[in-house]
Amino acid sequence: MDFNKPYLEKAFSPYEKILRAQERLRRFLGVKEVDHPTYNRYIDGPIDRFDWRKNAFAVLKPENPFGEEYRKKFKARTGYNDWEAPLPYSDLEPEDRIGQSLGEAAWRLCRNYLPKTLPVTLPEGRLEIDDKAWMSRLIKWAALMFGAEMVRITELDQRWVYKGVDIPHKYAIVVVVHHARNLNKIAPSHFSSPSVASVYSRLKFITTQLADFICGLGYDAAYRETLGHGPEVLMVPVAIDAGVGEFARNGRVLSPEFGINMRLKAVTTDIPLAVDKPISFGVHNFCMACETCADYCPSNAIPHGPPTQTPPSLIFNNPGFSKWYVRADRCLTFWATNKRKWLTCGGRCIAVCPWNKPLAWYHHLVRWAAIHSPMFFKRVLIWADRMAYRPKKSIRKN
């Protein structure tokens, strides 16, 4: 099918400008495209697909065959059977009533919006594609129009599909949205949780719209769940495959633009696409120099020191890696133990990461230095960041 590409390129030109600006920034920073994802350095054994019932959120469900001992410890430590139920308003300070109500409103789309994808257009209406690179650009324009802040594409590695989940699609489209810094920087509090909730709700809406758009072109597509009670794909390795960023100490993806101050969702599809390459910009070395997230984590969930080969628990972690294993059980228990102070931690590790700064030219210069400087100067930059932004912030543990 022949269609007017110049006409469409003009219509979507604002989104093309965004993509080109992101590409220019990465070139300036010296971000390299590589043939293989940099998480390969952490793999030291065979990788089995992970059973989603072993994630910390799912383990708390009483019908789950895994984690009975953890459920007993969780109940004894917190007094609750689960972490999700909000406190009665009578147990909260007036300002925290506002925060909890704001969080419930922000979560609603994510938790209650469960639409079925629109039907795939019949074969006679399918858009024939002879230029996969141009189609990938169109997909990115559409996602940006729907509200995404970054979009990357990869072939879906079946190792990162949860055990028991069937995804026949070849491609994964990764959508990125960042948190509101003004709320996230006060984590943990009742007002940092709405920042996380709002992003997840926006991501669900964006990815559902994107899947519907692809189905309208005549190709199969689906939004993929990633949250705790029925996830389908592991977003960290999928996002690394797509070139969003690299693996960081706190178990998240760190991107050159947003640091770890972002959330991720994916659409999988069979529409023919050109994929993006993974990237490398020295995150491993930076995280080896910086232990800020581990220092400030109130639950001691993030490890200090180098990566380790043995996971602390086979319930919450998949073996086969030598990496920084985050203690999700400690993190989740901490949230629930302190519900009167905050409904969730809200991402304190995100708030304190030195990489999480606005997209301003002077921060870009520091990012460039963090990427290209020797280890000693990386530590100087990290010390300067702590003195400038967190001179009095407590590192007291729970």
VMD Tcl script that draws the C-alpha trace (Angstrom):
set ca {
  {0.00 0.00 0.00}
  {1.37 3.38 -1.02}
  {0.76 6.28 1.36}
  {1.91 9.89 1.62}
  {4.88 9.75 3.97}
  {5.85 13.45 3.64}
  {2.33 14.43 4.66}
  {2.49 12.26 7.78}
  {6.04 13.38 8.59}
  {4.89 16.99 8.56}
  {1.91 16.20 10.78}
  {4.10 14.44 13.33}
  {7.06 16.84 13.08}
  {6.85 18.01 16.75}
  {7.40 14.43 17.90}
  {10.22 13.90 15.42}
  {11.92 16.95 16.98}
  {11.68 15.28 20.39}
  {13.27 12.08 19.06}
  {16.09 13.99 17.39}
  {16.74 16.01 20.54}
  {17.04 12.79 22.54}
  {19.44 11.37 19.95}
  {21.58 14.56 20.02}
  {21.78 14.43 23.81}
  {22.98 10.85 23.76}
  {25.63 11.69 21.16}
  {26.82 14.63 23.28}
  {27.03 12.48 26.40}
  {28.98 9.80 24.55}
  {26.40 7.05 24.95}
  {27.43 4.09 22.81}
  {25.16 1.69 20.98}
  {26.34 -1.89 21.46}
  {25.51 -5.22 19.89}
  {24.80 -7.04 23.13}
  {23.08 -5.77 26.31}
  {25.49 -4.89 29.09}
  {23.63 -7.09 31.60}
  {25.52 -9.98 29.98}
  {28.33 -9.17 32.40}
  {26.07 -10.32 35.26}
  {24.99 -13.66 33.76}
  {27.03 -16.57 35.09}
  {24.67 -19.53 34.66}
  {21.60 -20.80 32.84}
  {18.55 -18.52 33.06}
  {15.17 -20.08 33.72}
  {12.00 -18.08 33.19}
  {10.92 -16.60 36.52}
  {7.67 -17.67 38.18}
  {5.70 -14.47 38.83}
  {4.18 -16.02 41.96}
  {7.60 -15.61 43.60}
  {7.61 -11.80 43.47}
  {7.19 -10.09 46.84}
  {3.72 -8.68 46.12}
  {2.28 -11.98 44.93}
  {3.86 -13.96 47.77}
  {1.69 -12.11 50.30}
  {-1.47 -13.65 48.86}
  {-2.59 -16.47 51.21}
  {-3.37 -18.87 48.35}
  {0.18 -18.61 46.98}
  {2.11 -21.91 47.36}
  {5.34 -19.93 47.83}
  {6.35 -17.74 50.75}
  {4.38 -19.11 53.70}
  {7.26 -18.34 56.09}
  {7.53 -14.78 54.76}
  {3.79 -14.23 55.24}
  {4.12 -15.23 58.89}
  {7.06 -12.88 59.42}
  {5.26 -10.08 57.59}
  {2.17 -10.46 59.78}
  {4.24 -10.59 62.96}
  {6.28 -7.53 62.01}
  {3.54 -5.30 60.59}
  {0.26 -6.51 62.00}
  {-1.19 -6.73 58.47}
  {-1.79 -9.55 56.03}
  {-1.01 -7.33 53.04}
  {0.47 -3.93 52.33}
  {-2.22 -2.51 50.02}
  {-5.17 -1.68 52.30}
  {-5.15 2.04 53.18}
  {-5.35 3.09 56.80}
  {-8.58 4.49 58.26}
  {-8.51 8.27 57.98}
  {-8.81 8.46 61.76}
  {-5.27 7.02 61.99}
  {-3.77 9.75 59.79}
  {-2.71 13.33 60.29}
  {-4.86 15.80 58.31}
  {-2.17 16.46 55.69}
  {-1.61 12.71 55.27}
  {-5.33 12.22 54.68}
  {-4.84 14.48 51.66}
  {-1.82 12.44 50.53}
  {-3.60 9.10 50.89}
  {-6.67 10.36 49.06}
  {-4.46 11.75 46.30}
  {-2.70 8.39 46.01}
  {-5.97 6.45 45.76}
  {-7.13 8.80 43.00}
  {-3.80 8.49 41.16}
  {-3.84 4.67 41.31}
  {-7.39 4.30 39.99}
  {-6.65 4.10 36.27}
  {-3.82 1.66 36.83}
  {-5.81 -0.65 39.11}
  {-9.32 -0.41 37.67}
  {-8.78 0.32 33.99}
  {-8.76 -3.18 32.46}
  {-9.92 -2.80 28.87}
  {-9.69 -5.39 26.16}
  {-7.60 -4.40 23.19}
  {-9.60 -3.32 20.16}
  {-10.06 -6.00 17.47}
  {-7.36 -6.37 14.84}
  {-8.40 -4.84 11.53}
  {-9.46 -7.43 8.95}
  {-6.82 -8.55 6.41}
  {-8.26 -6.41 3.64}
  {-7.75 -3.33 5.82}
  {-4.18 -4.14 6.90}
  {-1.55 -1.50 6.18}
  {1.21 -3.08 4.09}
  {4.67 -2.18 5.42}
  {7.74 -2.07 3.20}
  {9.90 0.18 5.43}
  {10.32 -1.15 8.97}
  {12.50 1.78 10.06}
  {9.84 4.31 9.03}
  {7.13 2.28 10.77}
  {9.19 2.25 13.97}
  {9.39 6.03 13.73}
  {5.62 6.26 13.29}
  {5.07 4.05 16.35}
  {7.32 6.32 18.41}
  {5.52 9.46 17.17}
  {2.19 7.94 18.16}
  {3.43 6.95 21.64}
  {4.83 10.45 22.21}
  {1.51 11.91 21.10}
  {-0.30 9.72 23.64}
  {1.98 11.03 26.42}
  {5.17 8.93 26.45}
  {8.46 10.68 27.18}
  {10.68 8.06 25.58}
  {9.96 5.06 23.35}
  {12.37 2.27 22.43}
  {11.87 -1.00 20.53}
  {13.46 -4.44 20.87}
  {12.88 -8.03 19.89}
  {11.27 -9.78 22.86}
  {13.67 -12.19 24.56}
  {11.53 -15.06 25.86}
  {13.78 -15.41 28.92}
  {12.16 -12.22 30.21}
  {8.59 -13.50 29.85}
  {7.28 -14.88 33.14}
  {6.97 -18.64 33.45}
  {3.53 -19.84 32.40}
  {2.82 -16.73 30.30}
  {2.54 -17.12 26.52}
  {3.49 -14.10 24.39}
  {3.79 -15.04 20.71}
  {4.77 -11.55 19.52}
  {8.23 -10.83 18.14}
  {8.63 -7.22 19.30}
  {8.34 -5.25 22.54}
  {7.77 -1.50 22.48}
  {9.01 0.05 25.75}
  {7.30 3.23 26.94}
  {8.94 5.53 29.51}
  {7.38 8.20 31.76}
  {9.25 9.96 34.58}
  {8.02 10.83 38.08}
  {7.15 14.30 39.33}
  {10.38 15.29 41.10}
  {8.65 17.70 43.48}
  {6.74 14.76 45.01}
  {9.34 12.05 44.60}
  {12.09 14.05 46.32}
  {10.21 14.01 49.65}
  {10.07 10.20 49.76}
  {9.18 8.49 51.96}
  {5.92 10.29 52.69}
  {2.22 10.03 51.94}
  {2.86 12.47 49.08}
  {5.59 10.52 47.28}
  {3.29 7.57 46.60}
  {0.93 9.58 44.32}
  {3.89 10.37 42.07}
  {4.46 6.66 41.47}
  {0.73 5.93 41.15}
  {0.15 8.71 38.64}
  {2.95 7.49 36.38}
  {1.65 3.91 36.39}
  {-1.85 5.09 35.50}
  {-0.51 7.24 32.68}
  {1.56 4.32 31.37}
  {-1.42 2.00 31.31}
  {-3.43 4.53 29.33}
  {-0.58 5.24 26.88}
  {0.24 1.59 26.22}
  {-3.41 0.62 25.80}
  {-3.87 3.39 23.24}
  {-0.68 2.35 21.45}
  {-1.83 -1.29 21.27}
  {-5.20 -0.16 19.90}
  {-3.43 1.95 17.25}
  {-1.38 -1.02 16.07}
  {-4.45 -3.28 15.99}
  {-6.14 -0.65 13.84}
  {-3.31 -1.02 11.32}
  {-4.10 -4.73 11.03}
  {-1.49 -6.25 13.35}
  {-1.82 -7.95 16.70}
  {-0.68 -6.03 19.79}
  {-1.29 -6.06 23.54}
  {-0.49 -4.04 26.64}
  {1.60 -6.12 29.03}
  {1.11 -6.04 32.78}
  {4.21 -5.69 34.97}
  {2.83 -5.12 38.47}
  {2.78 -7.70 41.23}
  {-0.49 -9.67 41.00}
  {-0.23 -11.10 37.49}
  {2.78 -9.66 35.64}
  {3.68 -10.88 32.18}
  {7.15 -9.50 31.39}
  {10.24 -8.50 33.37}
  {10.64 -4.86 32.39}
  {14.23 -4.28 33.55}
  {15.98 -6.63 31.06}
  {13.45 -5.83 28.31}
  {14.16 -2.11 28.71}
  {17.91 -2.75 28.70}
  {17.52 -4.76 25.49}
  {15.67 -1.80 23.97}
  {18.40 0.68 24.88}
  {16.55 2.62 27.56}
  {19.52 2.34 29.89}
  {21.67 -0.03 31.93}
  {21.28 -2.04 35.13}
  {21.79 -0.02 38.33}
  {22.62 -0.88 41.94}
  {19.02 -0.58 43.16}
  {17.82 -3.15 40.61}
  {16.30 -0.60 38.25}
  {17.20 0.69 34.79}
  {19.29 3.86 34.75}
  {18.92 5.94 31.58}
  {21.20 8.79 30.47}
  {18.25 11.21 30.47}
  {16.14 10.32 33.51}
  {18.48 8.30 35.69}
  {16.23 5.88 37.60}
  {13.48 8.50 37.99}
  {11.07 6.74 35.64}
  {8.65 3.83 35.20}
  {8.31 1.45 32.27}
  {5.56 -0.45 30.47}
  {5.55 -2.48 27.27}
  {3.36 -3.26 24.29}
  {4.16 -6.47 22.45}
  {3.26 -6.83 18.80}
  {3.83 -8.63 15.52}
  {3.91 -5.48 13.36}
  {7.20 -5.39 11.38}
  {9.60 -2.99 13.13}
  {13.25 -1.96 13.14}
  {14.71 -2.40 16.61}
  {16.94 -0.14 18.70}
  {20.30 -1.30 20.00}
  {21.25 -1.65 23.66}
  {23.46 1.11 25.02}
  {26.55 1.44 27.19}
  {27.62 4.52 29.17}
  {29.39 3.11 32.22}
  {26.57 2.64 34.72}
  {28.28 -0.33 36.38}
  {31.38 1.73 37.15}
  {29.27 4.67 38.31}
  {27.28 2.48 40.70}
  {30.51 0.92 41.97}
  {31.69 4.44 42.86}
  {28.29 5.48 44.24}
  {26.40 3.74 47.04}
  {23.98 6.59 47.69}
  {20.81 4.54 47.15}
  {22.12 1.87 49.54}
  {23.17 4.48 52.10}
  {19.77 6.16 52.17}
  {17.54 3.09 51.79}
  {15.71 3.03 55.15}
  {15.04 -0.72 54.98}
  {18.56 -1.92 54.06}
  {17.08 -3.51 50.96}
  {19.82 -2.29 48.57}
  {23.27 -3.87 48.88}
  {26.59 -2.10 49.34}
  {29.76 -3.31 47.67}
  {30.22 -5.24 44.43}
  {27.67 -7.59 42.83}
  {27.26 -10.98 44.48}
  {26.71 -14.39 42.95}
  {24.31 -15.90 45.47}
  {20.79 -14.46 45.72}
  {19.60 -13.84 49.31}
  {16.42 -15.80 48.63}
  {15.26 -18.06 45.82}
  {11.67 -16.94 46.38}
  {12.19 -13.34 45.31}
  {15.17 -13.76 42.99}
  {16.18 -15.78 39.96}
  {19.57 -17.53 40.12}
  {22.06 -17.48 37.27}
  {23.31 -13.93 37.86}
  {26.13 -12.25 39.72}
  {24.56 -8.87 40.41}
  {23.22 -6.46 43.03}
  {20.31 -8.38 44.55}
  {17.68 -6.10 46.08}
  {15.81 -7.43 49.12}
  {12.23 -6.87 48.00}
  {10.95 -8.55 51.18}
  {12.67 -5.93 53.34}
  {11.37 -3.10 51.19}
  {7.77 -4.30 51.29}
  {7.84 -5.03 55.01}
  {9.20 -1.54 55.66}
  {6.28 0.05 53.80}
  {3.70 -1.85 55.81}
  {5.42 -1.40 59.18}
  {5.33 2.38 58.76}
  {1.87 2.89 57.24}
  {1.07 5.73 59.62}
  {4.02 7.64 58.15}
  {3.62 6.65 54.50}
  {1.61 4.17 52.46}
  {4.69 3.23 50.44}
  {8.33 4.27 50.53}
  {7.57 6.08 47.26}
  {11.05 5.55 45.91}
  {13.59 7.09 48.27}
  {16.32 5.30 46.33}
  {15.03 7.12 43.25}
  {14.89 10.48 45.02}
  {18.52 10.39 46.18}
  {20.20 9.01 43.04}
  {22.74 11.62 41.87}
  {21.78 10.96 38.25}
  {18.20 12.16 38.70}
  {18.36 15.78 37.71}
  {16.31 17.96 35.31}
  {17.26 18.02 31.63}
  {19.24 21.27 31.84}
  {22.52 22.05 30.07}
  {24.55 22.37 33.29}
  {23.32 18.96 34.48}
  {24.24 17.54 31.06}
  {27.81 18.71 31.63}
  {27.90 16.85 34.94}
  {26.38 13.77 33.27}
  {29.12 13.91 30.64}
  {31.77 14.11 33.37}
  {30.17 11.22 35.28}
  {30.36 9.06 32.15}
  {33.89 9.92 31.04}
  {35.81 10.63 34.26}
  {38.02 8.16 36.16}
  {36.73 6.48 39.30}
  {38.29 9.03 41.65}
  {36.53 11.96 39.99}
  {33.23 10.04 39.89}
  {33.46 9.82 43.70}
  {34.16 13.57 43.87}
  {31.04 14.27 41.82}
  {28.97 11.98 44.05}
  {30.30 13.67 47.21}
  {29.55 17.10 45.75}
  {26.02 16.01 44.86}
  {25.40 14.83 48.43}
  {26.74 18.08 49.90}
  {24.70 20.22 47.51}
  {21.38 18.38 47.59}
  {21.29 16.25 50.76}
  {23.59 17.79 53.39}
  {21.10 17.14 56.21}
  {19.09 14.22 54.87}
  {19.03 11.36 57.34}
  {20.48 7.97 56.48}
  {19.00 6.42 59.62}
  {17.80 2.87 59.00}
  {14.52 1.33 60.05}
}
mol new
graphics top color blue
foreach p $ca { graphics top sphere $p radius 0.5 }
foreach p [lrange $ca 0 end-1] q [lrange $ca 1 end] { graphics top cylinder $p $q radius 0.2 }
display resetview
